[in-house]
Amino acid sequence: MSEGLKIDPKSTALVVIDMQNGYCHDGGGLRLAGLDNRPQIAIVPRVKSLVRLCRKAQIPIVWVLQEHYPDDATRKQHIIPSHMDKSGACVAQRNTWDAEPVQELKAEMRPEDHYVKKHRMSAFYNTTLEVLLRMLGRRLLIISGVSTNVCVESTIRDAYFRDFDQILVSDCTASLHEEQYRATLKNTEIYFGTVMTLQELSETLGAALE
């Protein structure tokens, strides 16, 4: 955590990554593939609290949603199996329940929020996210979601390459594997931004709003 960090809500955005049934539900694609996604399910209530905290501070909320195409020709060109082929997980297929936001967070979504669909790990890759953030005048990103070491870290790296500051909320992100989760927290703190708990973020935001 960066000591003395001041957050200006007028230049900040919350980015929520891949909080969808396939990743964060016990009936989703990850679980059906035999993967233990309980850490990802566990953060749903805290992400809900984070969304409400940012909404109260009038920080815009960007929901990033993964969408896989079942007949993706580009993936079929690979001579090395994709991560999905390796794990056997067929997750967040387009127009399926698996790709929908988890119900607890779906209830938090508002028409005034912003929605970005992505088809690869980074929320910036071939999406409207960067131009959206520039148009909104946002320079600091609060990052949450799953999986910490995959789509979240890919987005964090791409954000850094585009000169955004960022805060990764440590208890509002999760991975299938604890060691990979910890590695991303460490990478983020050393290279790409800073790491805070939800409580620390709440206190920092509270000070900014006083």
Secondary structure, DSSP 8 states (H G I E B T S, - for coil): --TT----GGGEEEEEE--BHHHHSTTSHHHHTT---HHHHHTHHHHHHHHHHHHHTT--EEEEEE-B-TT-HHHHT-SS--HHHHHT---SBTTSGGGSB-HHHHTT--TTSEEEEESSSSTTTTSSHHHHHHHHT--EEEEEEE-IIIIIHHHHHHHHHTT-EEEEEEEEEE-SSHHHHHHHHHHIIIII-EEE-HHHHHHHHHHHH-
